[in-house]
Amino acid sequence: MDGGDEAVVAPEGPQQPLEWKFSQVFGERAVGEEVQEVDIISAIEFDKSGDHLATGDRGGRVVLFERTDTKDNGSRRDLERMDYSIRHPEFRYKTEFQSHEPEFDYLKSLEIEEKINKIKWCQTANGALFLLSTNDKTIKYWKVQEKKVKKVSEMNIDPSKAMGNGSIASSSNSSNSKPHLANGGSSDKSYGYLSNDFSFPPGGLPSLRLPSVASHETSLLARCRRVYAHAHDYHINSISNNSDGETFISADDLRINLWNLEISNQSFNIVDVKPANMEDLTEVITSAEFHPTHCNTLAYSSSKGSIRLVDLRQSALCDSHAKLFEEQEAPGSRSFFTEIIASISDIKFAKEGRYILSRDYMTLKLWDINMDSGPVSTFRVHEYLRPKLCDLYENDSIFDKFECCLSGDGLRVSTGSYSNLFRVFGCAPGSTEATTLEASKNPMRRQVPTPSRPSRSLGNSITRVVRRGADNTGVDANGNSFDFTTKLLHLAWHPTENSIACAAANSLYMYYA
């Protein structure tokens, strides 16, 4: 099938690389400050509008941020008319809540971490925000809404003795012990209680008013609406909302379950790759995601480097895939590490659903769902690590799971690396963009000019590209050796603008171009 008529429309002429600028940082740590394990960010997700951002950490907390520059400077339409150069996306802290607590599975004698693995935004309703969060075993559905704080006012008492909540000041909890009468009165007339011998003044009160309740301020309240538990024997690696707004999937190493948002005690197992004999197990599920517009289609990746496209209309149990995407390994290139580095850690659909981006240990690959012969483009993320695979295997870094993301217009892709670096590649036809950025206040300081390579044509309008900018030595642009303990695993691209949020340990950095 030739899908060339739906290809992403690139601007005329060669696409210019974006110049990234620092925007904000939340949770910046001082030099020499030790990072607490529970504060390390483990998930990042923008909502569909891009006005809200959620992060999860290893301590089981979810922190929400909201965009402020669109609210302060007028409507989004007005901002779009302004020169883009003066726009500066800004977010502010909104609220946070404890999503998961550490648990213990007594049947399996297994500790369940509170760490947030994934966060997904759901459709908003009545001004409330909804999102799904998951740890290794349990998924929760949260509603975050502004609640008005109500206070009692207009009491028939002297305001000088009144508290904010309508009680009498002297009747607040006191450490002083006062003698009380059996009927509740007080022998101390100055204590302030309305004792039984209280008498109305002659002629009565000038006006008797009923207390009224007034709302003076609002506070954000996070409430857990549903808990989806006891459906996974293995660790949950991904959750994904369906475009129908009613269902979502959760995936672990061997199974994918389909849930209805409103039903927490039942799920449908739609993919099961568990063999009858576990000794025959050769691959596991590493990531799964629903198609952004087709509610019957989902994709999942495996530890063997393949992606399977599934159509829910074919059968109730989708063990047989509709399409299989995998790249044939070159003859003579196989080594002990081949299967390990081929394992896909993350997949993402492009906004329109035509392309799938996948991240394995060494590369990013862009796949066209209409072409299963191989990836459309391959981007080498950190090729300089290939001679070091043995060391990376010894210290377990080779099993790190890096995430990937696409820009809203589908013209660029991004993923993280070591030394708190992340890469941005242009994926439009003819693009040579391959930018290296550092998660710091000076993101471009690691940048060096990168020579481009000619792409190899596959015929028609589709090109398979082995990308540039990755054949570096074992040192970075400044000649420094790379630090494998600082890794940028989690990042997200704003759905409508060139803005990236990424996590470096406990710090959230934001950049715009």
N, C-alpha and C positions, 0 to 999 in steps of 0.2 A: 504494500500500500504506500503510495507516495503522498506524504502529508505536507509537501513543500508549500502549498498555498496557505497553510496556517502558521508558517514559521514566524518567529519574532521579527518584527520590522526594526531594523537597525537604522540609526541616523546615517545620512549620506556622508561618504568619506570615512576615513579611519576614526574610530571612537577614541576620544581623548581620555586618558586616565584621570580619575577623580583626585582632587586634592583634599585629603582628609584633615579635619581640624578637631581639636579637642573641644568637647562641649561641657561635660560634667563628670564628677566622680562622687559616688556615695560610699561611705565606709573606708575612706582612704586611711591607710595605716602609716604611722610615723616611722622614720628610719629606725631600724632595730626593734620595732614593736613585734612581739610574738603573736602569730595568728592562732586564735582558738579554733580547734577542730570543728566545733558546732557552728561557727560563723562562716565557714567556707560555703560559697554559693554553689548549688548543685543543679539549678534549673533556671532558665530565663524564657519568658514568653511575652510578646506583644499581643494585645487584642486586635480584632479585625480593623478597628478604626485607627489604631495606632495612638490613641489618646491615653491608654493605660498600659502599664508594664508591670509584670509580676515576676518576682524571683522567689525561689525556694532555697533553703540551706540544709546543711547536714544536721542541724538541731531541730528539724521538723517545722520550722517557721516559714510562713509565706508573707512576703512584704510587697505591698502594692504602691506603685508610683502613678501619679497622674500628670498629664501635660498641662503646662500653665501658659505658654506663650500664645496659644490660640485663644484662650479665654481673656487674657489681659489686653490683647491688641485688636480685638474685633473678631468678626466671623472668619471662618476658613476661606470663604470666597474672596473677602477683602485681602487676606494675606496672600492669596495666590496671584492677585493683581500686582502686588508689590514686587520689587526687585528681589530675586531669590538670595542675593548676596547679603541682604540685611536681615534675613530670617535666621533665627537661631533657636532650634528646638530645645526647649527646657522642660524638665520634669521636676516634680517635687514629691517628697514623701507623703503618702496618703494615709496608710494604716498598715498594721501587721497583726497577725494572729497565729496562734499555735495550731498547726494543722494536724500533726501526728505526734504521738508520744512513743517512747520505746516500749516494746511489748515482749512477752516471752511465750513461746508456743510450748506448752507443757507436754503435749503429745509427742512432739519431735525433739524436745529439749533444745530448742533453737531460739536464740535471741533475734528479735526483729528490730532493725534499726529504725529510728524516726526520720532518717534522711529522706528528703523529697527527691524523687527520681524524675518526675515530669509534672508540668503544669499545663493545662489547656483551658483557654477561655471559652465560655459558652455564650449563647445569645442573651443580650440584656433584656430586661423587662421592667417597666414601671420605675425607671431610674435606678434599679438595683443591678449590681454586677454579680455574675455567676461564673464560677470556675471549678474545674476538677483538679485535684491534686492526688498524687499517689506516692507511697513508699514501696517497699519490696512486696508487700502483700495486700494492702488495703487501699482502696480508692475512696475519696470523699468528695462530696458535691457541696460547695460552699455558696452562700448568698451573702453579699456584702452590701449593706444599705444604710443610708443616713436615717437616724432616728432622732426625733425632736425630744430634747430634755425638758420635761414638764416640771414646773415648780408652783407650789401653792402661794397665792398672793392675796392682798386685800383682806387681811384679818382684822377683827375688831379688837385689836390690842395696840398698845403703845409701840410704834415702830422702833423706838430705841431699845425695846426689850425683845424685838422679833428677830428671829434668824431667817436666813434665805428660804428655808423650807417651810416657814410658817410656824415653827415651834417657838416657845419662849426661851430667850437666851439662857436664863438662869435655870431652865429645866433640862439643859443638856447634861450628858453624862459627866458626873463630877467625882473626883476621888475623895471628896470630903464626905464623911458619913454624917447624915442628918437624922435626928429622931423623927420617925413617922408614926402617925396615929393609926389605929387598927382600921379605920374606915378610909384610909388613903390620904387623909389630911396631913398637915405638917405643923408641928409645934412651933417651928421657926417661921414667924410671919414674913420675914424678909427673904425667905427662900424662893419666893416667886410663883409657887403653885397656886392655882385657884382653889382655895380650901373650901370646906363646906360652909363656913360662915361668911363667904363672899356675899356682898350685897350690892345691888345695883344702886347707882347714885340717885338722889332725889330727882324725880321727873323722868327717870329712865335714860337710856342712851339716846343721843340725838339721832343716830341712824344705825340700824342693824343690818350689816351686809353679810351675805353668805360668802365663804371663801371661794375664790375662783382660781382656776389652773391656767397658767400662762406658759407658753413655750418661748424661751429666750435664746436658745442655742441648739445646735445639732451635734450629734456624735455618730461616728461610724460603728456599726455593729456587724460582726461576722458571725453567721450562724450556719452550723452544719445541717444541711437539709437531708442528705442521704449518706449512708455508708455501704459501700459495695465490698463485701469481705468474703473470705473462705472459698474463693473460686480459682485460686492459683496455687499449685504445689511448688512452683519455682518462682524466682524473683521476677517481678513485673519490670519490663524494660521500656515499655511505651504505652501511651494511651492516645487516642485520636477521636475527635468529634466527627460525626457524620454531618453532611450538608443538609440532611432533613431536619436537623435541630432537635431530634428526639432520641437518637441512639448514639452510642460510642463503642469503640473497641478497646480492649486491654490485651496486651501480649506479654507472655513470658517465654522462656527458652523453648518450650515445646508446644504451647497452645495459644490460640487467639480466641477470646470470648467476645460475644456481642451482647451489649447491655441496652436496656431502655432506661433513660434518665430517671423516670418515675418509679421504676421497679428495682429495688435493691436486693431482693432475696432470690432472684432468678436471673441466670444468664444462659446464652446459647453458645456452645462450643462450635465454632465454624471452621477452625483449622487445628488439626492435631497431627503432629509429625512424630509423636512418640512411637518407637517400634515395639513390637511384642516383646522382644528381648533387648534390654538396654545396652547389651554388648554390641548390638548392631547399629547403635546410634553413630551417625557420621556427621551430622550438621544440626545446628540449632537456630531458632529464630532470634534475630538481633534487633529488629526494629519493624514497626508496622504503622501504616498511615492510610487514612481514607482519602479517596480522590476529592479534590476541593469542590467539585460541582456535581459529579455523578454519584448518587447515594448508594448505588449497587456495586461500586468498584473500590477495591482497596489493594494496596501493595505491601508486601513484606519482604525483608531481606534476610539473608542467612550468613552463617559463619564461613560458608564456602565462596562467598563473593557473588552470589546470584540474587536476583530480584524476581519475585513472582507476582504477577498481576492476577487478581482473583475477581470473578464475577459472581456476586451473591445470587443472581438469578438462575445460575446453572444447577446448583444443588444445595441442600441444607448444610452438608459438610463439604467444605471447599478444599479438600485435599488435592484435587486435580486443578492445576492452575490454568488460566486462560492464555497467559503468555509468560515466557521465561526469558529473562535478560541476563546474560553472562558473557564474559569476555574469555576467549580461548587463550590459554597461556602459550607464549612463544616456545617453540621447540628448544630444548637444552637449557631453559631458564629456570627449571625447577630446583629448589633447594629445600633445606630443612625448614626454612621460615616462610616458604611460599604460601602455604595454607593459612598460617597465622596472620600474615599481613594482608591477605586477601579478604579477611573477615570484614564485613560492612558494619560500621558502628552506628550509622544514622542515614536515613533517607528522608527526602522532602519533595513533595510535589511542587512544581511551579504554580503560580497563581491561577493560570488558566487550565492547568491539568495536563498539558501536552507533554511536558518534560518531567523527568525525575532526576534529582541530584542525589548522589550517594557518596559517602565518605568511607574509605578504607584507611588502613594505617598510613600508607604512603601517598595516596592520591585522592583527588575529587574526580568523579565521573559524572557526565551529563548524558542521560539516556532519553531518546525519543520513543514514546510508547508505541509509535507506528513502525519502529525499526528495531527488531530484536536481534540483529546480527552483531551488534556491538555498540559501545558508547559513541555518541556524537563527538564528544570532546573528553580529553583526559588532562587534568591539571596536576602537575607534580608539586606537592606541598613542601616537602623537606627531603629532597633527594640526597642531600649530603649525609643523611642518617643511614643510607644503605650499607656502607662499610661497617657501621656500628651496631648492626642488628643483634650480634651475639651479646654485646654489652647490654643492650636494651632488653634482651630476653632474660639475662641474669638478674636485672633489677626490676623485672616485671613491667617496665614502661611500655613494652611492645603490646601489652594488653589494654593500654589506655584507650578510652572510647571518646573520640572527638566528634562534636556535632558539626553540622553544616547548615547553611541558609542561602536563600536566593533573594535578590532584590525584587521589589514589587513589579518592576517592568520586565523582569526576566533577563536583563542584559548583563548582570553580574552575579557572581557567587562568592561565598566567603567561608572560611573555616579557620580553626585555631592550630597552633603548633606549640613548641616548647619555648622557654625563656619569655613567656607571656607575649609571644608574637602571634599575629593572625595575618592571613593572606586574603587579598581581594583580587579576583581574576575577572576579566571581561570575557563573556562567552558569546558575544555577537559575532557574526561572520567577519573575519579580517581583524578582529581585535587582538592587540598584543599586550593588553593591560595585565600586569602581574605585580601587584603592590604588596610590600611587606610592611606591616605596621606593628607598633609595640603598644601594649596596654599601659600607657603612662600619659602624663600631661603633654608630652611631646611625641606624638605617635609616629612622626615621619623621621625620627632621628636614625632609624636603622635602614632607611631607604637608600638603595643604590640603583643606578641605571641598569636595566636588565635587557640584554639583547634578545630580540625576537627570533623565532625560528619559522621558516616557511611551513605552512600546513600542507598535508598530503590530501589531495582531492579523492573523494570516493565516487565521483560522478554526480550528475544532476546538481542540485543546489546544496547538498549536504556535504559538510567537510568533517573529517575525523582529524582532530588536532592533538598532537602531543605537545603540551604547552611548555612554555619558556619559563625562565626565571627560577629554575629549581636545581640547576646543576652546580650548586655552590659547594664549597669545600666544607670541612667540619667546623668552620668558624663563621661567625655572622659578618655583617657588612663592616663592622668596626674592628674585626679581628679578634673578637671575644669568643671564648668557647661557650657552647650552649649549655644551659642549665636545665637538666631533665626533671628537676624537682618542681620547677615553676612551669605549669602547663595551662594553656588556655583551652579548656574543654567546651565551655558553654558560651554561645553567642546567638544573637537574634537580629534580623534586619527589619527595620520599620516597614510596614506593609505598603506605604505610599510614597515614602521619601527615602533619600539616601542618608540614612541614619542607622548606626549600628550600636547595639548595647552588648558588652562582653564582660565576662567575669574573670578577674584575676584574684584567686583565693577568696578573701572576704570583701573585695572591693568591686563595685560595679562602675565600669567606665562607659561613657557614651561619646560617640563621635558623629560628625556630620560632614557632608561634602556638597 
